[in-house]
Structure formats: C-alpha cells, structure tokens
Amino acid sequence: MSTEKGTQEQAVTVGSSRLLKGAALLAAAAVFSKLLGTLQKIPLQNIAGDGAFGIYNAVYPLYLLILFLATAGFPITVAKFVQDRAAAHDHAGARRVAAASALLLTGTGVLCFLLLYFGADVLAGWIGTAAAAPAIRSISYALLLVPVLSVLRGYFQGYGNVVPTAVSQAVEQTVRVLTMVLLLLYLTEQGAGDGDIAAGATFGSVTGAAGALLLLLFYWQRSKDRRTGRPEAASKTSETGGRPDSCTAPHSAGNSLERSAVEKSAAPGEAALAEAAGPVGTKEPLGRLMASIGAYALPICLGSIMTPILNLIDAFTIPRLLLGGGADPAEAMRQFGLYNHGLPLVQAVTMVASSLTAVLVPAIAAAKAADPAQLQIRTERTVRMTGLLGLAAAAGLASLTVPVNVMLYQSEEASGTMALLALTALFGTLNIVLAGVLQGLGAVNAPALHLLAAAAVKIGGSLLLVPRWGIAGAAVSAVLAFAAASALGLTEVRRLTGAPHRPRSSALAPLAAAALMCAALGALQLAGGPLLGALAPGLGPRGQASVLALAGVALGAAVYALALLRFGAVNRAELEQLPGGGKLASALTKLRLFPQGERL
C-alpha cells in the first residue's frame, strides 16, 4: 500500500514538474516574442521616419483585430478538444479535430484576406490617408497562413507538447523583424514613399507566419511518421488495448496528471461542449465538430478582441480628427507616428504582467476551490504588487521621457504626450492582471465588458480632446479609458472575493516612494545633462541622452525600492513570499532597511 502511495506521489511530482516546465517555457517564449514584436517599432521609426511609422501604427491594429476575430481562442479550443480525445487514446479523433479546425479557420482566413485585400482603398480612406492601402494589402496575405498556424499550435498543446508552440513563436517574431529591417533598408535606399515603406514593414508578418508554419509542419510530419501518429510528448501506447509500454509508463502517468490538472480547472460548460463534439472513438461529422469548436471558441474570441479595438479606435479617430483640425494627410500621419512613440515602452511593461496570467489564472482558481480566505489574501497581494510595479513604471517613464525620446527616436518632439501615455503603464498592468484574476474567479465575460466601457471612454475622450489638444488630448483619453477599466475591474474583484476596501492612507507610502523617485530623476537630468555636455561632448545629444536614460532607470529603481521598504509599503512577510525572498529579506534586515517593527 505504501509502495502504491509512493508511486502516486512520485507521479504527481512528475506531472507538476512537467506542468511548471511547460508553463515556464511558454512564458519565456511569449516574453521573447512580445519584447521583440514591441521593440521592432523603434528601428522602423529610426529608419523610415514618423510618416511611415504613423501609417504602420494605423494599419497594424486593423490587422490584429481581424486576426483576433479569425483565430483568437482557437489554439486553446483545439488543445481542449484534442486533449479530451487523447485522454481516451482516440488519436484519430484528435487528428480529426485538427482537420475540422483547419477547415473552419482557413475559410474565415480567406474571407478576411479578401476583405482586407480588396477593401484596402476603402479602409485607407476611413483611416484618413490613401498611402495606407499598400500596407493593408501587404499584411492581408498573413491571414492565409496564420489560421493553420493556430490549429497546429493548439494540436500539439493538446498533447502536452509546448515545445513546437514556444519555438514557433520565437521563429515567427525573429523572421518578422529580420524581414522588416531588410525591406526597410532596401526601400529607403530606393527612395520609396512612406506608404510603400510601411507596406514593407507589414510584410514581415507574412514571412514570420510562413517561417513558423513551416516549422510546425515539420513537427507535424515527424509526429505522423511515428506509428501512433502522435507528437513526441505523448506517451507511446501498445496497439492492443491502448496500454502504455512499460518503458514509457512514468511519462504516461505524468501526461495523465497534466490532463487531469487542466480538466479540473475547466469552466463549468466545457464538459458539455466537449460531449457535443461527438462520442470518443466514433468518426464525428465534420460539420457538427466544426460547429462545436466554433461555439467553444467564440466567448474566448470576444474576450480577446477588445485590446486591439482600443488601438483601432486610435487608428480610425486620431488621423481623421487631426485632418479636421487643418493638418494635411502627411502631417496627420506624422503626428500619429509621434503619438505612438510612447506605446512600445508601455507595451514592454505590460508584457511582463501579461506573462504572469498563465500562472495566475490556475492559482486563483485553485485558491477559490480550496480556501476562500486564502483566495482573498492571494488576490489582494497580487493586485497590490502589480500596482506597485505599474506605479514605478509609469512614474519612471514619465520622468525620463525627454532622454528616452532622444535615445530611441533622436528627437524631443512630443515628449509631453509620451509622458502622458506613460501613465497608462500603471492602469495597463492592472487591467491585464485583473483580467487574469477575474478569469480565475470564473467571471470570464467581465474583462470584455470592462474593456468595452473603456472603448466608449476612449472614443468620447478623443472626440472631445483631440480637436482641442491634438495628440496630447488622445493621450489623456487613453489614460482615462484604462483608468475606467481598472476601476471596474477592482470593483468586480472586491465583490467576488469579499475583500474590504483598503483605506486611502494605504496608498500614501507608494505615492511618496514614487514622488521621491521622480525628484531623484529630475535632479539627475538637471545636473547630469550639463555635466555630460562638459565632460563627454563627443557623445553627442543622442549618446548623452542614452547615458542619462539608462542611469535614470537604475537610479529610479533603487530609490523606489528603498523608499517602499523604508516607508513600509512592502513588509518582510510579503518579500519572503517571492522566489529567493527569504535570503533577500535577511540581507535587507542586516542592512537595517526595514522599519524598526519589521526587523525582528
């Protein structure tokens, strides 16, 4: 009996370890891909200028929205349907899920391609410049490739094999950025116009998708070459009875535990939807299977498209409002390019919060099922630590906008707008984490409703403020929109967890730490700028700005962290909950950096 119990505990350990490794690999690939995808906008502006940069930023959100409409939710859906069949050794059924999904998505992809390609002139007119049409046509070809890419990723994840997804994400972004940079260099040397240069930049999405698809097709072919026709991560089974081979039994146990862990965290309606797809072991009609897959994916899709909608609102409103204010089309797109200077940095910050949601959702769901009191503590701590991170990023970026703007974009122009947009780093990180918390709590529709409210605020704010303040008004409306979504999310989380409202005085310590950081960064720029000009004139304005910006990041982080500790915003118990936090807390205690009551 004890031997059997020990074997079960060992299997649980193996399964948990594999789950954590898979989550870590996917998170690392997502961070790499998002970071590369975000920062690739900087060489685009440096090489092509703000005109092409503005056209690119007007077209890309439109592509993202249509891409999300066509494919969002399907990797998760395919993974779930494949997982259900693989658990019963119905590998032919799993491949049929992949075929049905590919058929469904390819159809929507072709329709969306036709919409973009043949409607490019109309869409460019809605944006406010005919120069956007070539970029819209260029990026439309990606919609012929990405649907199958999404299906294959979901198929492999359904078998617990995250390697193809992780590697293909990295390959997709790498090929995309390389294509963009090479075409930018070639087209600018040829003297191409802003519209053609933007089209070259957007074409990177096509080559990136093609590279990732070729890689996944290689994984698919390799899995078909095996007798079972399954990916490598799946355990080999004997042909008689479907029993695991003796040499792969531990692997099979680990996979079973992974499936069980995922299934236990499933939403209440998932089992019924899986059953609607057809009984395991039978040849399900493709039409019925496609309908079931579509019905499962639709709510996920609707919850995913709101963020691209916010960006699309800017693309369809800001240039046209600037045109209405008297700017010509070229100047309107240049101003829109300036507006987008601050977005890559904000997105780099929110990317960190985004990578946490893969672990956050199951953790919150597990706490909800096991211990309501623990749920409240875990949720409150997660939201508060996210707020501290977002506040530091927002205050730091706002304080350093001038040197950062010169370092990245070679100009101080629109630094005030960039400082305003930096404030969205606080609310953006909160929104992402609050959405993960709400999904873990089972309120899967709440984030979409909150972002819908944010979209209404964004539209109203832009219509009111852009004619008066230009792109600065657009930045203010963005801050108001994200703040509204954060307020709604916090209210809903408190309602679901029963967490009491924290007193206003609890915000004083973080705000004081942020104010101290801003003062230190202001002093650095006032003293450091003239000093660098006298000591290192050979660096030039951009080199000096780079030194100030990078030194400011280090100084700001140090001042903010020390101030949080001294003001009691983060206590020793909370610090010890972080990885390696125990040793760090001991070291800080020896240095007497905690308040007196926290040192013992």
C-alpha positions as CSV (number, residue, x, y, z in Angstrom):
1,M,0.0,0.0,0.0
2,S,2.8,2.4,1.0
3,T,4.6,1.5,-2.3
4,E,1.5,2.4,-4.3
5,K,1.1,5.7,-2.4
6,G,4.7,6.5,-3.0
7,T,4.3,5.8,-6.7
8,Q,1.3,8.1,-6.9
9,E,3.2,10.8,-5.1
10,Q,6.1,10.4,-7.5
11,A,3.7,10.6,-10.4
12,V,2.1,13.8,-9.0
13,T,5.6,15.3,-8.6
14,V,6.5,14.4,-12.2
15,G,3.2,15.8,-13.5
16,S,3.5,19.0,-11.6
17,S,7.1,19.4,-12.6
18,R,6.2,18.9,-16.3
19,L,3.4,21.4,-16.0
20,L,5.6,24.0,-14.4
21,K,8.3,23.5,-17.0
22,G,5.8,23.7,-19.8
23,A,4.3,26.9,-18.4
24,A,7.8,28.4,-17.9
25,L,8.8,27.6,-21.5
26,L,5.6,29.1,-22.9
27,A,6.0,32.2,-20.7
28,A,9.7,32.6,-21.8
29,A,8.7,32.3,-25.5
30,A,5.9,34.7,-25.0
31,V,8.1,37.3,-23.3
32,F,10.7,37.0,-26.0
33,S,8.2,37.2,-28.8
34,K,6.3,40.2,-27.3
35,L,9.5,42.0,-26.5
36,L,10.9,41.6,-30.0
37,G,7.5,42.5,-31.5
38,T,7.2,45.6,-29.4
39,L,10.7,46.9,-29.7
40,Q,10.9,46.3,-33.5
41,K,8.9,49.6,-33.9
42,I,11.9,51.6,-32.8
43,P,14.2,50.8,-35.8
44,L,11.1,51.3,-38.0
45,Q,10.8,54.9,-36.8
46,N,14.6,55.4,-36.9
47,I,15.0,54.2,-40.4
48,A,11.7,55.3,-42.1
49,G,10.7,58.4,-40.0
50,D,7.4,59.3,-38.4
51,G,5.4,59.3,-41.6
52,A,5.9,55.6,-42.3
53,F,5.8,54.9,-38.6
54,G,2.3,56.5,-38.4
55,I,1.0,54.5,-41.3
56,Y,2.3,51.3,-39.9
57,N,0.7,52.0,-36.5
58,A,-2.6,52.8,-38.2
59,V,-2.7,49.6,-40.3
60,Y,-1.4,47.1,-37.8
61,P,-4.2,47.4,-35.2
62,L,-6.7,46.8,-38.1
63,Y,-4.9,43.6,-39.0
64,L,-4.7,42.5,-35.3
65,L,-8.4,43.0,-34.9
66,I,-9.3,40.9,-37.9
67,L,-6.7,38.3,-37.0
68,F,-8.2,38.0,-33.5
69,L,-11.7,37.8,-35.0
70,A,-10.5,35.0,-37.2
71,T,-8.3,33.0,-34.9
72,A,-8.5,34.1,-31.2
73,G,-9.5,31.4,-28.8
74,F,-8.8,28.6,-31.3
75,P,-5.4,27.4,-30.0
76,I,-7.0,26.9,-26.6
77,T,-10.1,25.3,-28.1
78,V,-8.2,22.9,-30.3
79,A,-6.0,22.0,-27.3
80,K,-9.0,21.2,-25.2
81,F,-10.8,19.1,-27.8
82,V,-7.6,17.2,-28.7
83,Q,-6.8,16.7,-25.1
84,D,-10.2,15.1,-24.5
85,R,-9.7,12.6,-27.3
86,A,-6.0,11.9,-26.4
87,A,-7.0,11.1,-22.8
88,A,-9.1,8.2,-24.2
89,H,-6.4,7.2,-26.8
90,D,-8.7,8.4,-29.6
91,H,-5.8,9.8,-31.7
92,A,-7.7,9.5,-35.0
93,G,-10.3,11.7,-33.3
94,A,-7.7,14.2,-32.2
95,R,-6.4,14.5,-35.8
96,R,-10.0,14.9,-37.0
97,V,-10.3,17.9,-34.6
98,A,-7.2,19.4,-36.2
99,A,-8.7,18.8,-39.7
100,A,-12.1,20.3,-38.8
101,S,-10.5,23.3,-37.1
102,A,-8.1,23.9,-40.0
103,L,-11.1,23.8,-42.4
104,L,-13.1,26.2,-40.3
105,L,-10.2,28.7,-39.8
106,T,-9.0,28.5,-43.3
107,G,-12.4,29.6,-44.5
108,T,-12.5,32.6,-42.1
109,G,-8.9,33.4,-43.0
110,V,-9.7,33.5,-46.8
111,L,-12.8,35.7,-46.2
112,C,-10.7,38.1,-44.0
113,F,-8.0,38.2,-46.6
114,L,-10.5,39.1,-49.3
115,L,-11.9,41.8,-47.1
116,L,-8.5,43.4,-46.5
117,Y,-7.1,43.0,-49.9
118,F,-10.0,44.2,-52.0
119,G,-11.2,46.7,-49.4
120,A,-7.8,48.3,-48.8
121,D,-8.7,51.5,-50.6
122,V,-11.9,51.9,-48.6
123,L,-10.2,51.1,-45.3
124,A,-7.4,53.5,-46.1
125,G,-10.0,56.2,-46.7
126,W,-11.5,55.5,-43.3
127,I,-8.1,55.9,-41.7
128,G,-7.6,59.2,-43.5
129,T,-4.8,58.6,-45.9
130,A,-4.6,56.7,-49.2
131,A,-1.0,55.9,-48.5
132,A,-2.1,53.2,-46.1
133,A,-3.7,51.0,-48.8
134,P,-0.4,49.2,-49.9
135,A,0.3,48.3,-46.3
136,I,-3.2,46.9,-45.8
137,R,-2.8,44.7,-48.9
138,S,0.7,43.6,-47.9
139,I,-0.4,42.4,-44.4
140,S,-3.5,40.7,-45.7
141,Y,-1.5,37.7,-47.0
142,A,-0.7,36.7,-43.4
143,L,-4.4,35.8,-43.0
144,L,-3.9,32.9,-45.4
145,L,-1.2,31.4,-43.2
146,V,-2.0,32.2,-39.5
147,P,-5.2,30.1,-39.2
148,V,-3.4,26.8,-39.9
149,L,-0.6,28.0,-37.6
150,S,-3.1,28.5,-34.8
151,V,-4.6,25.0,-35.3
152,L,-1.2,23.2,-35.2
153,R,-0.2,25.1,-32.0
154,G,-3.4,24.0,-30.3
155,Y,-3.0,20.4,-31.5
156,F,0.5,20.0,-30.0
157,Q,-0.5,21.7,-26.8
158,G,-3.4,19.3,-26.5
159,Y,-0.9,16.5,-26.2
160,G,1.1,18.5,-23.6
161,N,3.9,19.3,-26.0
162,V,4.6,23.0,-25.7
163,V,7.9,23.0,-27.5
164,P,6.5,23.5,-31.0
165,T,4.4,26.4,-29.8
166,A,7.3,28.1,-28.0
167,V,9.8,27.6,-30.7
168,S,7.4,28.7,-33.5
169,Q,6.6,31.9,-31.6
170,A,10.3,32.8,-31.4
171,V,10.9,31.9,-35.0
172,E,7.8,33.9,-36.1
173,Q,9.0,37.1,-34.4
174,T,12.6,36.7,-35.5
175,V,11.8,36.2,-39.1
176,R,9.3,39.0,-39.0
177,V,11.7,41.5,-37.6
178,L,14.5,40.5,-39.9
179,T,12.2,40.8,-42.9
180,M,11.1,44.2,-41.8
181,V,14.5,45.6,-41.2
182,L,15.9,44.3,-44.5
183,L,13.0,45.7,-46.5
184,L,13.2,49.0,-44.7
185,L,16.8,49.4,-45.6
186,Y,16.2,48.4,-49.2
187,L,13.1,50.6,-49.7
188,T,14.6,53.7,-48.1
189,E,17.7,53.3,-50.2
190,Q,15.5,53.2,-53.3
191,G,13.7,56.4,-52.2
192,A,10.3,54.7,-51.8
193,G,7.4,56.7,-50.3
194,D,6.0,56.3,-46.8
195,G,3.2,54.1,-48.0
196,D,5.5,51.6,-49.7
197,I,7.9,51.6,-46.8
198,A,5.1,50.8,-44.4
199,A,4.0,48.0,-46.7
200,G,7.5,46.5,-46.5
201,A,7.3,46.7,-42.7
202,T,3.9,45.0,-42.5
203,F,5.1,42.2,-44.9
204,G,7.2,40.9,-42.1
205,S,4.1,39.5,-40.6
206,V,3.6,37.3,-43.7
207,T,7.2,35.9,-43.8
208,G,7.1,35.4,-40.0
209,A,3.9,33.4,-40.2
210,A,5.4,31.4,-43.1
211,G,8.5,30.5,-41.2
212,A,6.6,29.4,-38.1
213,L,4.2,27.4,-40.2
214,L,7.0,25.5,-42.0
215,L,8.5,24.7,-38.6
216,L,5.2,23.4,-37.3
217,L,4.6,21.3,-40.4
218,F,8.0,19.7,-39.8
219,Y,6.8,18.8,-36.2
220,W,3.5,17.5,-37.6
221,Q,5.2,15.3,-40.2
222,R,7.6,13.9,-37.7
223,S,4.7,13.0,-35.4
224,K,2.9,11.3,-38.3
225,D,6.0,9.2,-39.1
226,R,5.6,7.6,-35.7
227,R,3.4,4.5,-35.5
228,T,0.9,6.2,-33.3
229,G,0.9,9.4,-35.3
230,R,1.2,11.5,-32.1
231,P,3.6,14.2,-31.1
232,E,6.7,13.3,-29.2
233,A,5.4,14.5,-25.8
234,A,2.6,11.9,-25.8
235,S,3.4,8.6,-24.3
236,K,3.7,5.6,-26.7
237,T,1.0,3.0,-26.3
238,S,0.8,-0.5,-27.5
239,E,-1.6,-1.3,-30.3
240,T,-3.5,-3.8,-28.3
241,G,-5.8,-2.2,-25.6
242,G,-4.1,1.1,-25.7
243,R,-1.9,0.4,-22.7
244,P,1.3,2.3,-22.0
245,D,4.5,0.5,-22.9
246,S,6.5,-0.5,-19.8
247,C,9.4,1.8,-20.8
248,T,7.1,4.9,-21.0
249,A,4.8,4.3,-18.1
250,P,6.1,7.2,-15.9
251,H,5.8,9.5,-18.9
252,S,2.2,8.4,-19.5
253,A,1.4,9.0,-15.8
254,G,2.8,12.5,-16.0
255,N,0.7,13.3,-19.1
256,S,-2.4,11.9,-17.4
257,L,-1.8,14.1,-14.4
258,E,-1.3,17.1,-16.7
259,R,-4.6,16.4,-18.4
260,S,-6.3,15.9,-15.1
261,A,-5.0,19.2,-13.8
262,V,-6.2,21.1,-16.8
263,E,-9.6,19.4,-16.8
264,K,-10.2,20.2,-13.1
265,S,-9.6,23.9,-13.8
266,A,-12.0,23.9,-16.8
267,A,-15.0,26.2,-16.9
268,P,-18.4,24.6,-16.0
269,G,-19.7,24.4,-19.5
270,E,-16.7,22.8,-21.1
271,A,-17.7,19.2,-20.5
272,A,-21.0,19.7,-22.3
273,L,-19.3,21.3,-25.2
274,A,-16.8,18.5,-25.4
275,E,-19.6,16.0,-25.4
276,A,-21.4,17.9,-28.2
277,A,-18.3,17.3,-30.4
278,G,-19.2,13.7,-30.6
279,P,-18.6,10.5,-28.5
280,V,-15.0,9.4,-28.3
281,G,-14.0,6.6,-30.7
282,T,-16.5,7.5,-33.3
283,K,-16.0,9.2,-36.6
284,E,-17.6,12.6,-35.9
285,P,-19.3,14.5,-38.7
286,L,-17.0,17.4,-39.7
287,G,-19.9,19.9,-39.8
288,R,-21.0,19.0,-36.3
289,L,-17.4,19.1,-35.0
290,M,-16.8,22.5,-36.6
291,A,-19.9,23.9,-35.0
292,S,-18.9,22.6,-31.6
293,I,-15.4,24.1,-31.9
294,G,-16.8,27.4,-33.1
295,A,-19.2,27.6,-30.2
296,Y,-16.5,26.9,-27.7
297,A,-14.0,29.4,-29.2
298,L,-16.5,32.3,-29.6
299,P,-16.6,33.5,-26.0
300,I,-12.8,33.4,-25.8
301,C,-12.6,35.3,-29.0
302,L,-15.0,38.1,-27.8
303,G,-12.9,38.5,-24.6
304,S,-9.7,38.9,-26.6
305,I,-10.6,41.4,-29.3
306,M,-11.1,44.4,-27.0
307,T,-7.5,45.4,-26.7
308,P,-7.0,45.6,-30.5
309,I,-10.2,47.5,-30.6
310,L,-8.7,50.2,-28.4
311,N,-5.7,50.6,-30.7
312,L,-8.0,50.5,-33.7
313,I,-10.1,53.4,-32.3
314,D,-6.9,55.5,-32.3
315,A,-6.1,54.5,-35.9
316,F,-9.6,55.5,-37.1
317,T,-10.1,58.6,-35.0
318,I,-6.8,60.4,-34.4
319,P,-5.7,60.9,-38.0
320,R,-9.1,62.0,-39.1
321,L,-9.6,64.4,-36.1
322,L,-6.2,65.9,-36.9
323,L,-7.3,66.3,-40.6
324,G,-10.4,68.0,-39.4
325,G,-8.2,70.4,-37.4
326,G,-6.5,71.6,-40.5
327,A,-3.5,69.2,-40.9
328,D,-2.7,67.7,-44.3
329,P,-2.7,63.9,-44.7
330,A,1.1,63.6,-44.4
331,E,1.3,65.8,-41.3
332,A,-1.6,63.9,-39.7
333,M,0.2,60.6,-40.1
334,R,3.4,62.2,-38.8
335,Q,1.6,63.4,-35.7
336,F,0.1,59.9,-35.3
337,G,3.6,58.5,-35.5
338,L,4.7,60.9,-32.8
339,Y,1.8,59.8,-30.7
340,N,3.0,56.2,-31.0
341,H,6.5,57.0,-29.6
342,G,5.4,56.1,-26.1
343,L,3.5,52.9,-26.8
344,P,6.4,50.4,-27.3
345,L,7.7,51.2,-23.8
346,V,4.3,50.9,-22.2
347,Q,3.7,47.6,-24.0
348,A,7.1,46.3,-22.8
349,V,6.0,47.0,-19.3
350,T,2.5,45.4,-19.7
351,M,4.2,42.4,-21.4
352,V,5.7,41.5,-18.0
353,A,2.2,41.5,-16.4
354,S,0.8,39.6,-19.4
355,S,3.3,36.7,-18.9
356,L,2.1,36.3,-15.3
357,T,-1.5,35.5,-16.3
358,A,-0.6,31.9,-17.4
359,V,0.3,31.0,-13.8
360,L,-2.2,33.4,-12.2
361,V,-5.5,32.0,-13.6
362,P,-5.0,28.4,-12.3
363,A,-3.6,29.7,-9.0
364,I,-6.6,31.8,-8.3
365,A,-9.0,29.1,-9.5
366,A,-7.3,26.6,-7.1
367,A,-7.5,29.0,-4.2
368,K,-11.2,29.6,-4.9
369,A,-11.9,25.9,-4.7
370,A,-9.7,25.2,-1.7
371,D,-9.8,28.1,0.7
372,P,-11.9,31.4,0.3
373,A,-9.8,33.1,3.0
374,Q,-6.6,32.3,1.1
375,L,-8.2,33.4,-2.1
376,Q,-8.8,36.9,-0.6
377,I,-5.2,37.2,0.6
378,R,-3.7,35.9,-2.6
379,T,-5.8,38.1,-4.8
380,E,-5.2,41.2,-2.7
381,R,-1.5,40.6,-2.6
382,T,-1.3,40.0,-6.4
383,V,-3.2,43.2,-7.2
384,R,-1.2,45.3,-4.8
385,M,2.2,44.1,-6.0
386,T,1.0,44.7,-9.6
387,G,0.0,48.2,-8.7
388,L,3.4,48.9,-7.1
389,L,5.2,47.6,-10.3
390,G,2.9,49.6,-12.6
391,L,3.3,52.8,-10.5
392,A,7.1,52.6,-10.7
393,A,7.0,52.0,-14.4
394,A,4.5,54.9,-15.0
395,A,6.3,57.4,-12.8
396,G,9.8,56.4,-14.1
397,L,8.8,56.6,-17.7
398,A,7.0,59.9,-17.3
399,S,10.1,61.4,-15.6
400,L,12.5,60.2,-18.2
401,T,10.6,60.9,-21.4
402,V,12.9,63.5,-22.7
403,P,16.2,61.5,-22.6
404,V,14.3,58.3,-23.6
405,N,12.7,60.0,-26.6
406,V,16.0,61.3,-27.8
407,M,17.7,58.0,-27.2
408,L,15.2,56.0,-29.1
409,Y,13.8,58.4,-31.6
410,Q,16.5,61.1,-31.9
411,S,14.1,64.0,-31.0
412,E,12.5,65.6,-28.0
413,E,9.3,66.3,-30.0
414,A,6.0,65.1,-28.4
415,S,7.8,64.3,-25.1
416,G,4.8,65.7,-23.2
417,T,2.5,63.3,-25.0
418,M,4.9,60.5,-24.3
419,A,4.8,61.4,-20.6
420,L,1.0,61.3,-20.5
421,L,1.0,57.9,-22.3
422,A,3.5,56.6,-19.7
423,L,0.7,56.8,-17.1
424,T,-1.2,54.0,-18.9
425,A,1.6,51.6,-17.8
426,L,0.0,51.7,-14.3
427,F,-3.5,51.0,-15.5
428,G,-2.5,48.7,-18.3
429,T,-0.6,46.3,-16.0
430,L,-3.5,46.4,-13.5
431,N,-6.0,45.6,-16.3
432,I,-4.1,42.6,-17.5
433,V,-3.7,41.1,-14.1
434,L,-7.2,41.9,-13.0
435,A,-8.5,40.2,-16.2
436,G,-6.4,37.1,-15.1
437,V,-7.8,37.2,-11.6
438,L,-11.4,37.5,-12.9
439,Q,-10.9,34.6,-15.3
440,G,-9.6,32.6,-12.4
441,L,-12.7,33.5,-10.4
442,G,-14.9,32.4,-13.2
443,A,-16.0,35.8,-14.3
444,V,-14.8,35.3,-17.9
445,N,-17.1,37.9,-19.5
446,A,-16.2,40.7,-17.1
447,P,-12.9,41.8,-18.7
448,A,-14.6,42.1,-22.1
449,L,-17.4,44.3,-20.6
450,H,-14.8,46.5,-18.8
451,L,-12.8,47.0,-21.9
452,L,-16.0,47.8,-23.8
453,A,-16.6,50.6,-21.3
454,A,-13.0,51.7,-21.8
455,A,-13.5,51.8,-25.6
456,A,-16.5,54.1,-25.1
457,V,-14.5,56.4,-22.8
458,K,-11.6,56.4,-25.4
459,I,-13.9,57.4,-28.3
460,G,-15.7,60.1,-26.3
461,G,-12.4,61.4,-24.9
462,S,-10.7,61.5,-28.3
463,L,-13.7,63.3,-30.0
464,L,-13.7,65.9,-27.2
465,L,-10.0,66.4,-26.6
466,V,-8.1,65.8,-29.9
467,P,-9.6,68.8,-31.7
468,R,-8.5,71.0,-28.7
469,W,-5.1,69.5,-27.7
470,G,-4.1,67.3,-30.6
471,I,-2.2,64.1,-29.8
472,A,-1.9,65.2,-26.2
473,G,-5.7,65.0,-26.0
474,A,-5.5,61.5,-27.4
475,A,-3.1,60.5,-24.7
476,V,-5.3,61.9,-22.0
477,S,-8.3,60.0,-23.3
478,A,-6.2,56.8,-23.3
479,V,-5.3,57.3,-19.6
480,L,-9.0,57.9,-18.7
481,A,-10.0,54.8,-20.7
482,F,-7.6,52.5,-19.0
483,A,-8.3,54.0,-15.6
484,A,-12.0,53.4,-16.1
485,A,-11.4,49.7,-16.9
486,S,-9.1,49.4,-13.9
487,A,-11.7,50.9,-11.6
488,L,-14.4,48.5,-12.9
489,G,-12.0,45.5,-12.6
490,L,-11.1,46.3,-9.0
491,T,-14.7,46.8,-8.0
492,E,-15.7,43.4,-9.5
493,V,-12.7,41.6,-7.9
494,R,-13.6,43.0,-4.5
495,R,-17.3,42.0,-5.0
496,L,-16.4,38.4,-5.9
497,T,-13.8,37.9,-3.2
498,G,-15.4,39.9,-0.4
499,A,-12.2,41.9,0.1
500,P,-12.7,45.1,2.1
501,H,-11.8,48.5,0.5
502,R,-8.4,49.5,1.6
503,P,-8.1,52.9,3.4
504,R,-6.9,55.7,1.3
505,S,-3.9,56.1,3.6
506,S,-2.5,52.8,2.3
507,A,-1.7,54.5,-1.0
508,L,0.3,57.2,0.7
509,A,3.5,55.2,1.1
510,P,3.7,54.0,-2.6
511,L,2.9,57.6,-3.8
512,A,5.6,59.0,-1.5
513,A,8.1,56.5,-2.9
514,A,7.1,57.4,-6.5
515,A,7.4,61.1,-5.7
516,L,10.9,60.6,-4.2
517,M,11.9,58.6,-7.3
518,C,10.6,61.4,-9.7
519,A,12.6,64.0,-7.6
520,A,15.8,62.0,-7.9
521,L,15.3,61.5,-11.7
522,G,14.6,65.3,-12.1
523,A,17.8,66.1,-10.2
524,L,19.8,63.6,-12.3
525,Q,18.7,65.3,-15.5
526,L,19.2,68.8,-14.3
527,A,22.8,68.1,-13.1
528,G,23.8,65.2,-15.4
529,G,22.9,66.9,-18.7
530,P,25.3,69.8,-18.3
531,L,27.9,67.6,-16.7
532,L,27.9,65.1,-19.6
533,G,28.0,68.0,-22.1
534,A,31.1,69.3,-20.4
535,L,32.9,66.0,-19.8
536,A,31.9,64.0,-22.9
537,P,30.9,66.3,-25.7
538,G,31.9,63.7,-28.2
539,L,29.0,61.5,-27.2
540,G,26.6,63.9,-29.0
541,P,23.0,64.6,-27.9
542,R,21.8,61.0,-28.5
543,G,24.7,59.4,-26.7
544,Q,24.3,61.8,-23.7
545,A,20.6,61.1,-23.6
546,S,21.2,57.4,-23.7
547,V,23.6,57.6,-20.7
548,L,21.0,59.7,-18.7
549,A,18.1,57.4,-19.6
550,L,20.0,54.2,-18.6
551,A,21.4,55.7,-15.5
552,G,17.9,57.0,-14.7
553,V,16.4,53.5,-14.9
554,A,19.0,52.2,-12.4
555,L,18.7,55.1,-10.1
556,G,14.9,55.2,-10.2
557,A,14.6,51.5,-9.5
558,A,17.0,51.8,-6.5
559,V,15.3,54.8,-5.0
560,Y,11.8,53.5,-5.4
561,A,12.6,50.1,-3.9
562,L,14.4,51.5,-0.9
563,A,11.6,54.0,-0.3
564,L,9.0,51.3,-0.4
565,L,10.9,49.4,2.2
566,R,11.6,52.4,4.5
567,F,8.0,53.7,4.2
568,G,6.6,50.2,5.0
569,A,4.8,49.7,1.7
570,V,6.3,46.2,1.4
571,N,6.9,44.2,4.5
572,R,9.2,41.4,5.3
573,A,6.5,38.7,5.2
574,E,5.4,39.7,1.7
575,L,9.0,39.9,0.5
576,E,9.6,36.3,1.8
577,Q,6.8,35.0,-0.5
578,L,8.8,35.9,-3.6
579,P,11.3,33.5,-5.1
580,G,14.6,33.9,-3.2
581,G,12.8,36.5,-1.0
582,G,13.9,34.9,2.3
583,K,17.6,35.5,1.6
584,L,16.9,39.0,0.3
585,A,14.8,39.8,3.4
586,S,17.6,38.6,5.7
587,A,20.1,40.7,3.9
588,L,17.9,43.8,4.0
589,T,17.3,43.2,7.7
590,K,21.1,43.2,8.4
591,L,21.3,46.5,6.4
592,R,18.5,47.9,8.6
593,L,16.4,48.8,5.6
594,F,13.1,47.7,7.1
595,P,11.3,49.9,9.5
596,Q,12.1,49.1,13.2
597,G,9.0,46.9,13.7
598,E,9.8,44.8,10.7
599,R,13.4,43.9,11.5
600,L,12.7,41.1,14.0
